[in-house]
Amino acid sequence: MKSIVIYFSQTGNTGKIAGAIQSGIEQTAGSCDLIKIRDANPKGLGDYDIIGLGSPVMHFEEPGNVRAFYQRFTIRRR
């Protein structure tokens, strides 16, 4: 099973949680990629079986860069 955790972290806390999630997935399901949102291409995620997206919450909303990322998110299975 191919998995990835994509995250945005301003202070490092969300990055720590993303790393912990990656570690847990690796212990149970094999490998898991970990990538910062600025380095992720939403159109290149079609080969993943599990996709995790993490970010802080500001004023009861996700940050604008995270919203823009998932609005561009398209997956096409082959």
Residue pairs with C-beta under 8 A, 6 or more apart in sequence:
1 29
1 30
1 49
1 50
2 31
2 47
2 48
2 49
2 50
3 25
3 29
3 31
3 32
3 33
3 48
3 49
3 50
3 51
3 52
4 32
4 33
4 34
4 35
4 45
4 48
4 50
4 51
4 52
5 18
5 21
5 22
5 25
5 32
5 33
5 34
5 35
5 52
5 53
5 54
6 35
6 36
6 37
6 40
6 51
6 52
6 53
6 54
6 69
7 14
7 15
7 17
7 18
7 34
7 35
7 36
7 37
7 52
7 53
7 54
7 55
8 14
8 36
8 37
8 38
8 54
8 55
8 56
8 63
8 65
8 66
9 15
9 16
9 18
9 36
9 54
9 55
9 56
10 56
10 63
11 56
13 56
14 54
14 55
14 56
15 36
17 54
18 34
18 52
18 54
19 34
21 32
21 52
21 54
22 32
22 33
22 34
25 32
25 50
26 32
29 50
37 53
37 55
37 65
37 66
37 69
38 65
40 69
42 69
42 70
42 72
42 73
42 74
43 72
43 74
45 51
45 73
45 75
46 75
46 76
46 77
46 78
53 66
53 69
53 70
55 62
55 63
55 66
56 63
61 67
